[in-house]
Each structure stands twice: as structure tokens, then as C-alpha cells.
Amino acid sequence: MKGLKSTWNRLSQMMKRTTVIALVMAVLAVFCLGKLVYIQLIEGPQLALAAQESRTLKVTLQAKRGKITDTNGVVLAQSVERYTIIGNPDAAQTFTPTECTKNTESVCQSLDGKPLTTTGVAAVAQLLAPVLGMSASEIGGKLSGVGQYAVIKKDVTPEVKRKIAQLHLGGIVYSELSSERVYSNGTLMGALLGGVDADGKGVAGIEQLENKTLTGTDGYQVYQQGNGGEEIPGTMTESKDAVDGSNVALTIDRDVQWRVEKILADAQEKYKSRWGIAVVEDVQTGQIVALADSDKIEAGSDDAKVQVARSVNEVFEPGSIGKVFTMGGLIQEKLHHMGDKFTVPDTLTLDGQTYKDSFNHGSERWTLAGILEQSSNVGTILASENYSDQKRYEYLTKFGIGQPSTLNLPGESQGVLAPANTWDGRTRNTVLFGQGYSMNALQITNAISVVANKGVMKPQSIIKSVTSADGHETTVKAGESKRVIDESVANELLNGMESVSEHYAKFAGVSGYRVAAKSGTAEIVGDDGKLSSLISDYTAIIPADNPRFVVTVVLRDPEGSYGGLTAGPVTAEIGQFLMQKYEVPESKQRTDAIPVEW
């Protein structure tokens, strides 16, 4: 009886435990079912959306920066396709190479045909090092951190990118499209072209001047990516194409620029000058055909990004070239003509100030044309007796001295011309022969082009045209021309300048062509803070009988000093090249020379 009761008790306890377990399991089942219903009907869409969002990527489609070309379409600067190689440190640290077998040939990894003996970051670094031209330790250092993004190398070529793809490191290593600015002509126009910063923005030279035009508009794509970073087909939801920047064509002819730079470099060596500048301007259009200096700066380099081209920034006293501007004012104001006669002494003292010429001479009988030919300071002052200070200032301004050019080049200096009411007793006379104010080589060239262009100053230009990404070309319009002096006045000046050129024909003549020119020499402050340095310059209109170009050359501290003997021959060599290149017909005999003596 006791045994039966004991058995019953055990069965009763077991039934209770079974019931409790069943109840617990029922509750768990109801809870799980409720949770499942909640996930499927309520939380499910949210989780799915979160998962989709975690896979969704907005990728920037980078617009390519426009090209810079010369007037003939020769590329001077362009952006080329490049890639930034990105690594996933977290994925790299768990990487296990796939051994190469018959079945894994398309996805395996090996080094020089042999299996890798390492795993993780070391294995990834070993595979990438020979392809990227980097050390395995450097790559390993970049991938040893935490996170999923580490830049391994920038500006990688498409060829290298393809080689990386063959390593089958999807999900560990991938690439982002970028671009690199390439300048194919080295130091040619180096500082003038300038450069771009790390973000592709123009920060100097033409790159800065035309940055807005050259810069495109980025596009984008929105799609879902797989575990390896690849686009999942059919998941793109939104996109906008990138619009590349416009191409900019310069007025500069690359071949002329190269030749001018070569001539300038040879001259710097020959005359031992500290530096040189040369400008070639097309008389008929005002376009700059060449703008050179002797500084050797690689386009796009760090130096090019911070240094302004000397041809744009350097200012100096023009010296006796300034006599052309004075005589233009004298003739325009009907105070004199080129044939007027003067008796010119060796020295002249006015208001306690003594002036002399660059060479000793007796009392000479020169016409105004002769004063220009002999570059007489004393004669120029004598001729300007009734030429008021205000008129002196007015005509210097009309010829562009102290005025900004129309080029708007970054860092361009406009020189200095003080108002007439600030001149002292000496400055009022030195401005007559190119001292007491400063200008750059571009300004000299444009001022002399007034004489070449029948008294009209055409605005200078260096941008020829702009071509948009869709191929539409727009010619850049120059500004308004302005008359500075009458045509008859310009003709008289041209005649006098031709006599100057004949004076230097032995040193600065151009075979077969008439030239109208003016030389200049000016003392400037040297490194010692004293007037111990020299500027020698020479500007020429060629051909004089049918002007096509104005050429200006400036040398600092050349051996030989005088502009006509140093800068003059350099100008002539450039002129000879231009006549040959553009097949300009030879000049006719000169028959109308205004007498230089009486």
C-alpha cells in the first residue's frame, strides 16, 4: 500500500512539473509568435529600411577640369584620369589568402607564382607593395589601424588600378576616381600657367584667372553596394551626370613662346644679366603672342603656385623709352613737330637741378626726331618748356602708365605714377625721359602699340576662346579700344622711332625689314639700397612700314649696360624669328625720313 502511494506521489509531482514546463513552453511559444508577428508586421519594414540604408551609397561623380591650350590647340594643361586606392583595415586584418588551385584560379592570391605564407594585413601588404611601388611595411602601417577607410595611395594610373583588381581583394581594397593636373611642357610658361591646390582649385596664374571657367560641376549616383563595395545591379535610385569644365584657349603661340624663352635664356647667359623679360604683342588685335621671363619654374609645382610670373609682376623705370610718350604729348598738344629744330647743350641747369645726357657732346643742332634718335635728356627738357606738369601727367596716364592692364592676371602690378601735384622740382623733368615712375613690360608694349596702331590703344588680351564640355566655342571679346593720339601724331612718332632703329642697325637690325624702336637705360635701387643696379630695355615695332608686332625685351644688370646694345640685339633676334615664322613680306625702301639734324 505504501509503495502504491509513493508511486502515485511521484507521478503527481511529475505531472505538475510537466504541466509547468508545458505552460512555460506555451508562454514562450506565444511570446516568440508575438515577437515574430511584431518583427514581420511592425519592426520588419523598419529593419529592412535600415539595412537598405546601410547598403545605400551616394557616390560623387567628379567633373574633369577643362584644358588650357595655346592659340593653335596645343595642350598646355589638362586633367587625366587617376584613382585613389582605399583600404579597409578591419577587413584586411581578417584576410586569409585563397590558395591557387584548378578550381580557384579566378579568385586566388599568390606572390611571384608562390603561395603566401602570411595572413591578415601582412598578406595584403605583400600583394600590394610591388603593384603600388611602395614598401610592404608602409602599406601595413596604413592598414593596421581600426575602421573601414584608409587612404593607401593617391594619383594612381588606370593601369595600376587594373593590376590591383587582378589581386582579388574585393571588400579589402578598392579605388575612388580622382584626377591629376598634368603640364606637358615643363617650365614653359611655368609661373604664368600657375597651378591648382589639392582640391583642384586654381591658385595661381592662368589656372586662377580662369578657375571658374575651367571648373566643372560634379554629379552623383545613389545605389546599394555589396560586401565588396561593388554596385548591386538594378539598385540605382538616383543619378546626375557630371559636367566637365570648359577648355580655355590662350592667345599665346606655344612655338613662339618656346623660341622667345630660348632666346631670352641665351641672352641671359651672354650678357650675364640677373634676369630677362620678353613680350610679343600682335599690333592688329592686342593679343599677347608670347609672355616670357628667364625664371625656370615648373608649371603646377609648389613654386608655380606661390610665385607670380616676373613678366607680370616686375616693375621698373622704363628709362628713355619714356621719351616716346613725352613727344606724343608734345606733338598732340601742337607744341612741336618732329622736324622742329633745337640747339642742345651737353648739360642743362633748371631751378638748381642739373641734367645731362648719357654721353658728352658739344652744342648739337638736332631736330625733335634727332633728340629722340640721340636719346637726349637735355633736348627733351628743352622741348618741354611749355608742357605743363598736368599735361605731362595726363599723357603718361593716357599711354597706360600707372593704369591696370586689361589682362587682369593674378599678381599683376600696375606700376606707380604719382600725381603731378606731388612732383618735386626734379621729378617734374625726369618723368619726361622715363624716370620717376614705374611700369611693367606689358604696359611698355601696349603703350608702344599706340604708335604702331595709328594712335589707338587696343586692349591687350591673353584669353582667345572658351569651349564648353558640349563643344560650343565662344570667342572672348576684347574691351573697347581708345584713341590716345591722332593718326598724324603716331606717324611722326613712328618716323622718329625708325631713325632710332637705324641708329642701332649694326647691333639690333632685322635683315630685310624696317624697324621702329626705342631703347632705355635706367638706374634702379640694388641689393645695397643704393642706385647701383641697371634696367636695360628695348622695344620695337616690326615691320615699321606695315606694323605686325611690338616686341619688348628687358634685362637686369647686363654686361654692356645700354639697352640698345644689350636688349636691342635680343629684340632683333625675336623679330627676325617672327618675320620668318609668319612669312611677313620684306619691307620697302624708306623714303620719308624726317631729318635728325639741321
Buried (B, 14 or more C-beta within 10 A) or exposed (E): EEEEEEEEEEEEEEEEEEEEEEEEEEEEEEEEEEEEEEEEEEEEEEEEEEEEEEBBEEBEBBBBBBBBBBBEEBBBBBBEEBBBBBBBBBBBBEBEBBEBEEEEEEEBBBBEEEEBEBEBBBBBBBBBBEBBEBEBEBBBEBBBBEEEEBEBBEBBEEEBBEBBEEBBBBBBBBBBBBBBBEBEBEBBBBBBBBBBEEEBEBBBBBBBBBBEBBBBEEBBBBBBBEEBBEBEEEBEEEEEEBBBBBBBBBBBBBBBBBBBBEBBBEBBEBBEBEBBBBBBBBBEBBBBBBBBBBBEBBBBBEBBBBBBBBBBBBBBBBBBBBBBBBBBBBBBBEBBBBBBEBEBBBEBEBEEBEBBBEEEBEEBEBBBBBBBBBBBBBBBBBBBEEBEBEBBBBBBBBBBBBBEBBBEBBBBBBBEBBEBEEBEEBBBBBBBBBBBBBBBBBBBBBBBBBBBBBBBBBBBBBBBBBBBBEEEEEEBEBEEEEBBBBEEBBBBBBBBBBBBBBBBEEBBBBEEBBBBBBBBBBBBEEEEEEEEBBBBBBBBBBBBBBBBBBBBBBBBBBEBBBBBBBBBBBBBBBBBBBBEEEEBEEBEEEEEEBEBEE
